[in-house]
Amino acid sequence: MDFVMSELSIRQRYKILVSAITPRPIAWVTTLGTNGVVNAAPYSFFNAMGDDPPLLVLGLLKDIKSGGDKDTATNIVETGEFVVNMVSEDDAERMNLSCVDAPRNVSEIDYAGIATAPSHVVAPPLIASAPVSFECRKREIVEIGPRQLIAIGEVLVAHVRDEFVDDAERLYFNTPAMRLIGRMYGPDVYIRNSDTFQMPRGSFDPDHLHAMRVAKKGEGQ
């Protein structure tokens, strides 16, 4: 079945995207407002987008009721700083609590009982229990459409908790032990990153290409 996106409602387009593009990593973003309130909110329109400079990208949807920017977007635009914290299974419940639509003067850090630690170079704090945290500075804000913007951040400092570093010199991390979670389809479905398989990347083989062309030619006869 084909779906022409321009013929669908916003909600229908959203459902197609989040139902098909899975799993999605979760950016548990901490920001600091100009009012001094620390905000924490999870976003699954998120990923790494480069290494020179090292970039993270957040897709930030606007508030459905007011049409304005939510706290995270407001704080990034106004201060230019944010921290992306990865979410482990142990933090799932606190992460979920931080999803609530809290008033701007209420910190999700307090509401969800989230422990924090100071960052090195940006003002927003790290989430202390996160296996990995990335201190970021805004590189660019791209406002696309009436209800969304894209925040591109440069990673200034990456924090990996010591228990997940197997070899610091060679940057070998015990990623499975981090027990990270991601978003799946629907509003309440998550996935554990514990079921993996290996598939080594091959090198180009001209003989394989020739065999595929011969097979394709044979199918056409």
C-alpha positions as CSV (number, residue, x, y, z in Angstrom):
1,M,0.0,0.0,0.0
2,D,1.3,3.5,-0.9
3,F,0.7,6.6,1.2
4,V,1.1,10.0,-0.3
5,M,2.2,12.1,2.6
6,S,0.8,15.4,1.3
7,E,-2.7,13.8,1.4
8,L,-2.5,12.7,5.0
9,S,-3.1,14.5,8.3
10,I,-0.1,15.4,10.6
11,R,-1.1,12.7,12.9
12,Q,-1.2,10.1,10.1
13,R,2.2,11.1,8.8
14,Y,3.6,10.9,12.3
15,K,2.2,7.4,12.8
16,I,3.7,6.1,9.6
17,L,7.1,7.4,10.5
18,V,7.3,6.2,14.0
19,S,5.8,2.8,13.2
20,A,8.2,2.1,10.4
21,I,11.5,3.7,11.5
22,T,12.5,1.6,14.4
23,P,14.3,1.2,16.7
24,R,15.0,4.8,17.4
25,P,17.7,5.8,20.0
26,I,16.5,8.1,22.7
27,A,18.1,11.4,23.5
28,W,17.4,12.3,27.1
29,V,18.1,16.0,26.8
30,T,19.0,18.3,29.7
31,T,18.9,22.0,29.2
32,L,19.0,25.1,31.5
33,G,16.5,27.8,31.0
34,T,17.2,31.5,31.4
35,N,14.9,31.2,34.5
36,G,17.4,28.8,36.1
37,V,15.2,25.8,35.8
38,V,16.8,22.6,34.6
39,N,14.7,20.8,32.0
40,A,14.9,17.1,31.1
41,A,13.0,15.5,28.2
42,P,13.4,12.5,26.0
43,Y,13.4,12.7,22.2
44,S,13.5,9.9,19.7
45,F,13.8,12.0,16.6
46,F,17.6,11.9,17.2
47,N,20.8,10.5,15.9
48,A,24.5,11.1,15.2
49,M,25.2,12.9,12.0
50,G,28.9,13.4,11.5
51,D,32.4,13.2,13.1
52,D,34.3,16.2,11.8
53,P,32.9,18.1,13.6
54,P,31.1,15.5,15.8
55,L,27.4,16.3,15.4
56,L,24.2,15.2,17.0
57,V,20.8,16.2,15.5
58,L,17.5,16.6,17.4
59,G,14.1,16.8,15.8
60,L,12.0,19.0,18.1
61,L,8.3,19.1,17.6
62,K,6.3,22.1,18.9
63,D,3.7,22.1,21.5
64,I,0.4,20.8,20.1
65,K,-1.8,23.0,22.1
66,S,0.0,26.4,21.9
67,G,2.0,25.9,18.7
68,G,5.0,27.3,20.4
69,D,8.4,25.8,21.2
70,K,8.6,23.4,24.1
71,D,11.1,24.0,26.9
72,T,14.0,22.0,25.3
73,A,13.8,23.9,22.0
74,T,13.4,27.3,23.8
75,N,16.4,26.7,26.0
76,I,18.6,25.5,23.1
77,V,17.7,28.5,21.1
78,E,18.2,31.0,23.9
79,T,21.3,29.5,25.5
80,G,22.9,27.5,22.8
81,E,23.8,24.6,25.1
82,F,22.4,21.1,25.8
83,V,23.4,17.6,27.0
84,V,22.3,14.4,25.3
85,N,22.1,11.5,27.8
86,M,21.6,8.0,26.6
87,V,18.9,5.9,28.4
88,S,19.5,2.6,30.1
89,E,16.9,0.1,31.3
90,D,17.5,1.2,34.9
91,D,16.5,4.8,34.0
92,A,13.5,3.9,31.9
93,E,10.9,4.8,34.6
94,R,12.5,8.1,35.4
95,M,12.8,8.9,31.7
96,N,9.1,8.2,31.3
97,L,8.2,10.4,34.2
98,S,10.2,13.3,32.6
99,C,7.8,13.1,29.6
100,V,5.1,14.8,31.5
101,D,3.9,18.2,30.4
102,A,5.2,20.1,33.4
103,P,4.9,23.9,33.8
104,R,7.9,25.9,32.7
105,N,8.8,26.7,36.3
106,V,8.9,23.0,37.3
107,S,12.0,20.9,36.7
108,E,11.5,17.4,35.5
109,I,14.8,16.7,37.4
110,D,12.8,17.2,40.6
111,Y,9.6,15.7,39.4
112,A,11.2,12.4,38.3
113,G,13.9,12.2,41.0
114,I,16.8,12.4,38.5
115,A,20.3,12.7,39.9
116,T,22.6,15.1,38.1
117,A,26.3,15.8,37.9
118,P,28.1,19.0,36.7
119,S,29.1,19.2,33.1
120,H,32.6,20.2,32.1
121,V,32.1,23.0,29.6
122,V,28.3,23.7,29.3
123,A,25.8,24.9,31.9
124,P,23.2,22.1,31.7
125,P,24.0,19.2,34.0
126,L,24.6,15.5,33.1
127,I,22.2,12.9,34.2
128,A,24.5,11.0,36.6
129,S,23.1,7.6,36.0
130,A,23.3,7.7,32.2
131,P,25.9,5.3,30.7
132,V,26.9,8.0,28.2
133,S,26.4,11.8,28.0
134,F,27.3,14.3,25.3
135,E,27.9,17.9,26.1
136,C,26.8,19.9,23.1
137,R,26.8,23.4,21.8
138,K,24.3,24.6,19.2
139,R,25.8,24.8,15.7
140,E,22.5,25.6,13.8
141,I,18.8,25.7,14.3
142,V,16.7,24.9,11.2
143,E,13.0,25.7,11.4
144,I,11.2,23.6,8.9
145,G,7.5,24.0,8.7
146,P,5.1,25.6,11.2
147,R,5.5,22.9,13.9
148,Q,9.0,21.6,14.0
149,L,12.7,22.6,14.1
150,I,15.9,20.8,13.9
151,A,18.7,21.4,16.4
152,I,22.2,20.6,15.2
153,G,24.7,20.4,18.1
154,E,28.5,19.9,18.1
155,V,29.7,17.4,20.7
156,L,32.3,19.1,22.9
157,V,32.8,16.4,25.6
158,A,31.7,12.8,25.7
159,H,31.3,11.1,29.1
160,V,31.3,7.3,29.3
161,R,31.0,5.9,32.8
162,D,34.1,4.0,33.8
163,E,32.5,0.6,34.2
164,F,31.7,0.6,30.5
165,V,35.2,1.4,29.3
166,D,37.1,-1.8,28.6
167,D,40.1,-0.2,27.0
168,A,40.4,3.6,27.1
169,E,43.4,3.8,24.8
170,R,41.7,1.9,22.0
171,L,38.2,3.2,22.9
172,Y,36.7,-0.2,23.4
173,F,33.4,0.2,25.2
174,N,31.2,-2.5,26.7
175,T,28.1,-1.2,24.9
176,P,25.9,-4.3,25.7
177,A,26.5,-3.7,29.4
178,M,25.0,-0.2,29.1
179,R,21.6,-1.9,28.5
180,L,20.4,1.0,26.4
181,I,16.8,1.2,25.3
182,G,15.1,2.6,22.2
183,R,11.7,3.6,20.9
184,M,9.5,1.4,18.8
185,Y,6.0,1.8,17.3
186,G,3.2,3.3,19.3
187,P,3.4,5.7,22.2
188,D,4.4,3.1,24.9
189,V,6.6,0.5,23.2
190,Y,10.3,0.3,23.8
191,I,13.1,-2.1,22.9
192,R,16.1,-3.4,24.7
193,N,19.4,-3.5,22.9
194,S,20.2,-7.0,24.1
195,D,19.4,-9.0,21.0
196,T,22.2,-8.5,18.5
197,F,23.9,-10.4,15.6
198,Q,27.1,-9.9,13.7
199,M,27.5,-9.5,10.0
200,P,31.0,-8.7,8.8
201,R,31.2,-6.1,6.0
202,G,32.7,-7.7,2.8
203,S,34.9,-6.2,0.1
204,F,34.0,-5.7,-3.5
205,D,34.2,-8.9,-5.5
206,P,34.0,-8.6,-9.4
207,D,33.2,-12.3,-9.7
208,H,30.2,-11.9,-7.5
209,L,29.0,-9.0,-9.7
210,H,29.5,-11.1,-12.8
211,A,27.5,-14.0,-11.3
212,M,24.6,-11.6,-10.3
213,R,24.5,-10.2,-13.9
214,V,24.4,-13.7,-15.4
215,A,21.7,-14.8,-13.0
216,K,19.6,-11.7,-13.8
217,K,20.1,-12.3,-17.5
218,G,18.9,-15.9,-17.1
219,E,15.8,-14.7,-15.3
220,G,14.8,-12.5,-18.2
221,Q,14.9,-15.4,-20.7
